[in-house]
Amino acid sequence: MPRRGVSSQDNHQGGTLAFVESPVQLLNVLEWAYADALCASEGTGALCASEGTGAPRVSGGPPALPASESAAAFGASEGVVARHASLDTVSLRAAGGVADIGAAPVSSGTAGPGGSAGAGGVEGTGVGASDDLTVIVLSPHDPMTRGQLRRMAELAREEGVTVRWEEARGGASAPLRTIGGLASMLRAARRIVIGDPFSRYVQLLLAMAKARDLIVVDDGTATMEFISQLARGERLVRWHRRGSRGPRDLIFAPVSANARRRLTPGEGRRVEVFSSMPVEPPPGVTVTANTFAWTRARFGPPRLTGGTDLVGTSLVETGVVDLERYLEAVTGLTREHGATRYFAHRKESPDKLHRISTEVGLEIVRPDLPLELIARRGPIGRTILSFPSTVVHTLPLALVGTGIKVAVCDVDPAWLTSHASPNAQGFLSGVTGTARDVQRLPYAPTSPGRP
């Protein structure tokens, strides 16, 4: 078996290819690889898949997992050093070097109870896999997303995972160049892991893949909509988009239809969803719980500030929520709960963040990693406020046992724009209503001086 951490197009015959376009997708690929390694070693356990059922939940704390596993069971091979720790921590670090991607080293800080220190002090917790894993980053245009992806790619490489960075959108010829360069790897891969089944790029790549084992990892709340559409046999459309189909949609319709067929279980074809979301998959789809076991083993526990932090959302940027109504809600929550910091979503506009800073008085924090890792590393407030988003499902899992309270504020229907999808209110209510271990807040208090 080729050693992990060494980029080689020819070294992944029969291995696993993962395609990611956002930092959250890459985080969840690492979580999947960690859970996959534990399940491959144990055969059964809290993290292992259950066909046709919703993802099992963690209550009261992380699952206790045996640590006395052999290096070979976790994919250790020539060039890989394995070290065992307690609880659910397993160390697998690649001996080979990798290309620098320009990101500063990621420090993991202090390990949690029973875990080991991260890369700053020892060889790290590592991500084991039952076969060789290569992550293909299909780089987006957005500078904030690219920055977080580079940081996550550096962290993945520290964990012994091969990362291949593709400038997949760097000019008119980039898609053809990228797809052509990946063709042999796609044909050879035994398993394909994707983070965004709605992505046209990913759908094109799926059309070329020969793998009969497909895994979809969480891409935020979009996973919930993907499962619902798959169960109903509908075409794959992002929840915040209106139903009208433009010329590009019509051109890509056959590709999208083929992707939906590939993502539907059939004879000789297995589909797994790795999720922390409350999903109800169609028959035949395997569900594995994402409990953020790797994040908890690798980072924390966090230092608490004792204050309140507010998590931002890109609902304004996607055209779902009116800007002025959103600013009003942020102002009301800040005054009601004494929030002092605002953790910006990577897609929030600079102009909106400037107004939040100057008009509301919040300190703007632009995270360089997904919020689950930022919160787990700390410092973080004792209370975290959020609008309906992925974090109301993921933060309680990543922060279990820390004493941090997560609260979610509903979106008032009056905040929606005239351009919002007819499904928007129901979808957002579902995100809030299905969240566990969170405090549900009423609509944000009205702020004096705003319409």
N, C-alpha and C positions, 0 to 999 in steps of 0.2 A: 504494500500500500504506500503511495507517495506521502511524504511527510506534509503535515498541515502547515499553513503559513507561507508556503512557497507557491507563487503564482505560476501556473503552467497550464496552457490550454489542453495539453495532451495528457495531463495527469489525473483526469477525473472521469475515466471510463467507468460507467455504472455508478457514479457518485450522486451527490445532491447539489442542484443549482437553486439558488434563491435570488429572486429579482425584487429589488426594493427601490422606491422613489421618494421616501420620506424617512426622517430619523426614527419616527415611531415604528414604522415597519421594520427597520433594521433592529431596533430594540426587541421587538417581538420575535424576530427570527432567532436572536440569541436566546431568548426565553424558550422558544420551541426546541432549539438544539439541546439546551440543558435538560429540559423535560424528556426529550426523546432519548437522551443518553441514560437517564435514570430509569426510564421504562424498559429500555433494551436490557439493562442490567437486572432489574427486578422481575420483569415480566408482568407484574401487577403493581398497583399502588395508586395513591390519590391523584397522581398526575397523569395516569395512563388513560387511554381513550375508552369511550363507551359508545358503541354504535347506536344511533337513532335516539339518543337522549340529550337533554341539555347539559351544558358544561357543569360538572360538579363544583360546588362552592367550598371555600374555606371559611370556617367559623371558629373564632377563638384563638387563632394563631396559625402559623405555617405548619405544614405537615412534617412530622418527624420522619426523616428518611435515613436508612442505613448508610454508613460511610465506609464500611469495610468491603469495598468492591475492588475487583482486579482492574489494573490499567487496561488490559486487553478488552474488557467488557465496555469500556468507554471510548473505544476507538484508538487507544494508544498504539503507536506503531513506531517504526524506525524514525528517529529524530524527535520523538515526543517524550517529554518527561512528565511522569504522573506522580502526584503527591496526594495523600488522603487527609481529610480533616473531619471534624465532627459535624453533626446535624446533616444539612443537605449541601455541603460544600465539597466539591471535587476539583482538583487542580490538574489541568492539562495545558501545558504551554509548548508551543512549537519552538524547535531549536533553530529553524531556518530563519533568515532575515526576510524582510519585506520592504517594498518601496515606500519611501516617505511620501505622505500626502499633504504635508504642510500644516498639520494641526499640532497644537501643543499637547504634551502628554496629559492623560486624564488620571487624576489622583483619586483613588477610591476612598481615602480616609480610613476611619476606624471600622472594623468589622462588627457585625451584630453578635449577639450572644451565641456562643457555640460555633461561630464561623471563624474564618481566618482573615487576616488583614489582606488588603488588596494589593495592587501592583506596586504601591509605594513601599511595602515592607518585605513581602515574600513573593513567591511565584504566582500568586493570584488564585482566584477560584476556578477560572477556566471554564470553557464550554466544550464538553465532550460531545461526540456524535458517533452514531453507530457506523457511519461511513463518512468519506471525505466530503466536506461542505465548502462550497465556493459561493460567496455572495457577490452578485452583480449589481452595482449601483448604477441605475439609469438616471444620471444627474439631471435635475431640473434647472430652470432659469433663475428662480427666486433666490436672491443672495442669502437671506436668512436660512432658508431650507438647506442650501448648499453648505453653509457654515456648520449647521448642526449635523448634517450628514457626514461631513469630514471628521468631526469630533467622534461621532458614533463609529465611523469606519476605523479610526485609530484605536478606539476601545475594543472593537471586534478583533483587530489584529493582535492586540495585547492578549486576547483570549485564545490565540492560536487559530483563528479563522482566516482563510484566504479571502481577500477582498479585491475585486476588480472594478476600478472606477471607469465608467464609460461616459464620455461627453455625448450622450445620446441625442441631445437637442442642439448641438453646436453647429448649426448651419443646415442648408437644404439637403446636403448629401449625408448628414450625420446618421439618420435612421437606416439608410441602406448600408452604410459602412458598419454600423453597430450590429445590425441583424446578420450581415454577412460574416462578421468576425465571430459571432456566437453560434453560427449554424452547426459546426461539428460538436460543440459542447452540448447543444440542445438535443441533438440526435443521440448522443451517448448517455445522457443523464438518466439515472434510474428513478430519481425522484425530482419533482419540481415544486418549489415553495414560492408562493407569490403573496404580496402584501396588498395589492389593489386589483381585484378582478374587474373593476370598472375601467381601468386604464387601457386605452387603445394600443399603446405600446406593448403592454403585457399580453393583451389578446392576440396581437400579431405573433408574438414569440410562442404562445401556446399552440398556435396553428402549426408551428414547425417542430414542436417537441414530440418525442416518441414515448416519453415516460407514461406509465399507467398508474402511477402513484402521485397524486396531486394534493398539496397541502396549502390551505389559505390561512395565513396568520392575520391577527387583528390589524385593521387600518382604522382604528377609532370606531365611532358609531356607525360608519358605513358598513361594517360587518353585519350589523343587524338588518339593514336594508337588503344587503346581498342575499342573506339567508331567506328573507321573506320573498324576494323576487324569484329565487331559485325554487322555492317550495311551490310557488304559484305558476311556475313555468313562464314567467314574464321576461322580456328583454331587460338587459342590465342597464339601468339608468340611475345616476346619482340622485339621492333623495331631494336635494335642493333645486334640481333642474325642473323646468316646466316640461309638459309632455310633448310639445311641438318638436318636430324633427327637421333639422336643417339639411342642406346639401351634404355636408360632411357626415352627418349621421346616416344618411341613406347610402353613401359610398361604403361606410364601414359596417353597415348592417349585416352582411354575410359573415364578416370576421367576428362580430359580436355574437351572432347566433352560433357560430362554431365554438366560440369560447364557452358559451352557456352549456352546450352539449358536452364539451370536455370536462366541465365542472359538475356534471350530473353523473352520479355513480351508475355504472353499468357492468356488463359482463367483462371481467378482467380489468376493470378500472376502479380504483379506490380513491375516494375524496375525503379528506380530513379537514376539519375547521379547528384551529387552535385559537381559543378565544376566552377573554374574561367577561364577555358580554352575555346577557341572558338570551340565548338563541334557542329556537325550536326548529331543528333541522328537518328536512324531508327524509323519508325512509332511505336507509342505506348510507347516509352521510355520517362519518365518524366525528365525534366531538371530543376534544381534549381540553381540559381546563388550564388556562393560563393563570397561575397563582402568583406570578412574579417571584418565583423561588430563586432564580438567579440574581435578580436585583437585590433581594433581601440578603442573599449570601455574600454578594460582592460589595455592598455599600451599607453604611449606617452602623448603629442607629443614629438619627440626626440630632443635632443640637437644636433645641427649641428656643425661639425668641420670646415667647409668651404673648405675642401680639396676634393680629389677624392679617392674613394675606388674601388678596382677591385675584382669581385666575381669569385672564381675559379670554375672549372668544373672537372668531373671525366671522360671526354671523352677519355683521354689517358688511364686510368685504364680499361675502357671497350673495348679498342682496336680499337676505331674509329679514333682517331687523333694521329699522330706521335709525340713522345715526343719532339724531337728537334724543329719541326715546332711549337709546342705549346709554348715552351720556347721563341722562336723567336717572336711569336705574343704577348706574355705577355711583353717582353722587349719593343717592339714597342709601345704598348698601354701605357706603363708606361712613356716612354719618350715623347710621343705625348700629353698626357693628364695630366701629373704630378701626377700620382697615387702614394700614399705612403703606403697604406695597402692592403693586399691580404687576403680576407676572404675565407679560404680553405673549399672545399667540404669535407664532413665527410669521403668520400671514397678515397680521394687523398693520394698517397703514401708518407711516410716521406722523401724518397730520392728525389722525385720531388720537394717537398716543400723546402727541404734544398737547392736545386739548385736555386730555385726562390729567396730564401733569400740571398744567397751568390753571385750569378751571376747577379741578377737583382736589388737587394738592397731593396726589399719590406719587410715591416714588416708582418710576417705571423700571422694571427688571426685564432684560432681554436674555432669557436662558440660552446657553450654548449646548444644551442637551435636553432630551425630553423631560417633562416636568416630573415624571415618576422618579427619575434618577436625581434630579435637582432636589426634590423634596426628601428623598432618602438620604442624600448626602448632608443636607442642611447647610446653614441654619434656615429654619422654616418656622412659620407661625404655629401657635398651638391650635388655631382655627383657620381653616382654608375655605373660602367662599368661592362658589363657581356657578356659572349659568349651565344649562344642560349641555353636556359635552362628555367626551370619553373619560375625562379624569374623575367624574363622579362614580365611575365603575372601577377604575384602575387604582386610584390613590388609596382607597380603603384596603386594598390587597397589598400594595407596596408598603404601606405604613402600618400594617397590622401590629398591634402590641406596643406602639409608640405613644399612645395617649392623644394623638392628634385627631381633632374632630373635623370632618368634612361636611359642609352644608351646601345645598344646591337651591338656587333661586329660580322659580318658574319664569317662563317667558310669557308676559301678558299678550293676549292676541292683538291688543291695540298697538303693540310695538312692531308688528309685521308690516312690511312694505306691500305696495300694490303688486309688486313683481314677484313676491314670494310664491313658491309652489303651493298648490292647494293642499298638499300633504304635509306642509311644514309644521303646522301647529300640532297635528296628531303625532308626528314623528318626535318632536321635541318633548311633548308630554310623555311619550313612551320612554324616552331616554331617562327622564326624571323619575317617572313612576316605577321603573324596574330597578332603580339603583338600590343597593343594599348597604346597610351600615352607614347611612348618611342621614343628616338632619334636613328635612324638606322645609324650605322657607316659602312664605307667600310672596306674591309679586312685590318687587322692590318698592319701598316707601316713596311717595311723591316728593320731589325736591322743590322747595320754594324757589321761585324765580325762573323756573323752566316751564314751557308750555305744556 
